[in-house]
Amino acid sequence: MIEAIGFTILGFLLMELSGWFIHKYLMHGPLWMIHKTHHQPSNSFFELNDLFSLLFGSIAVVLILLGLENLDYRFWIGMGISLYGVLYFVLHDVLVHRRLKWFERPKNSFLLGIFRAHQAHHRTNKKDDAISFGLFIVPKEFFKKEEK
């Protein structure tokens, strides 16, 4: 059981670290033509950028299926990636971008920091001017209390 928890956490952490790297160096680099749809106003529920979610989700499904018979490390890493995907959807698509209007602006300081960091990331619609590329890896400055 400890191994399962450890590999699930590993999958989650690998997703955040690789997600940060992919977002900064690939999405805001050679894959900008796909990712820029996320930085532009849209009237559609879906955007071309959603292909990245399908890619990451597919990796999780493949790992889960490969490890399903023995519930080995591949299964649990796939579960960690899936857990990350669920939290990504709730935090990024629902809470920050309000693609589904389930929640109001967060009041919790941790969620508010994530919210602020992502808003700062979207202050530009240019490939090279963005900051804060992670979902959970967020610069400390975004967690400071707002002055009233």
N, C-alpha and C positions, 0 to 999 in steps of 0.2 A: 504493500500500500504506500509506503514511504517513497519507493521508486516511482510509482505512478504519479504521486503528487510532485515529485522532483522533476520528472520529465514534462509534466503539464506546465509547471512554472518555467522550465527551460524553453518550451515551445512559445509561451507567451513572451518571454524576454527576447528570444531570437526574433520574434515578429516585430517588437518595438524597435530593436536595434537595426534590423535590416530595413524596416519600414522607414526609419529616419534617414538611413543612407540612401535608399531607393528614391525617397521623396526629394531629398536635397540634390543628389547627383544625377539621377536619371529622369525623374519627372520634371525637374527644373533644369534639365539638360537635354539630351537627345530625344527624350519622350515628351517634350513640352507640347508638341502638336496635339497629343491626346489629353494631357493634364490641363492645358490652358482652358479647356471647357469648364473646369471647376473654378476658375478664376474670373469667368465672364458671367454676366447676368443671363439667366435662362428662364424660359417659360415652361420648360419640360420638367417632368419629375426625374427623368433619367438624363444623364450626360455621358459623353464618350469616356470620361474619366472613370466611370463605374466599371469599365473593363478591368481595371486594376483589382477591384474587389473580387471579381470573378476569377482572376488569376490566383490571388492569394487563397480564396476559398477552395479552388480546385486542388491546390497543393495540400491543403488540410484534408480534403476528402481522400485524395490518393494515399496520404500517410495513414489515415484511419483505416482504409480498406486493406492496405498492406499489413498492418499490425493487428487487424481484427481477430484473426484466428487464434493467436497466442496472447493477445492484449500486451504486446511488447512495446518497446520504447517508441516505435513509429506511431502506434495508436495514441499514446499519451501526448507525444509532441503535437500530433494532429489535433488533439483535443485542446491543447494550449493555444494553438493558432486559431482554432474555432472560438474559444473563449475571448481571445483578443478581438476577433472579428465581430462578435456580439457587442462587446463593450465599445468598439470603434463605431459601430452603427448607432448605438444609443448616444454616445457622447458627441460624435462628429455629425452624423446625419440628422439626428433628432434634436439634441440639445443646442448645438452650435448653429447648424444651417437650417434647422426647423423644416426639414423636408416632410416631417410628420410633426404636427403641433401637439405633442403630448405633454411637454413641460414648459414652464416659464424660464426666464433667465435664472441661472443658479444663484443660490445664496451661500451654499457651502464654499468655504475658501479654496479648497482643492479644485472643485469643479469650476469655480469662478476663475481660477488661475488658468486652467485649460481653455476655458471660454475666451479669456482675454488674449492668450497667446495665439489662438487660432484667428481671432479677429485681427490681430496685428499681422499675421501671415497674409491675410487677404486685403490688407490696406493697399496693395499693389496688384495689378493684373499683368505685371511684367515678369518675365522669366528670371531675371537676375536680381531683383530688388527685394525678394521675400526674406523673412526671418522666421525662426521657430518652426522646425520641420517635423517634430515628433508629436505624438498624441499625448504620451505621458512624460516624455523627456522635454521639459519646458523650462526655459530660463527662469531663475528665481524672481526676477523683477516682476513677473506677472502675478505672483502670489502676494505682493505687498497690498496692504489695505488701501482702498481709495480714500482720498481726502474728501471730506464733506463740506 
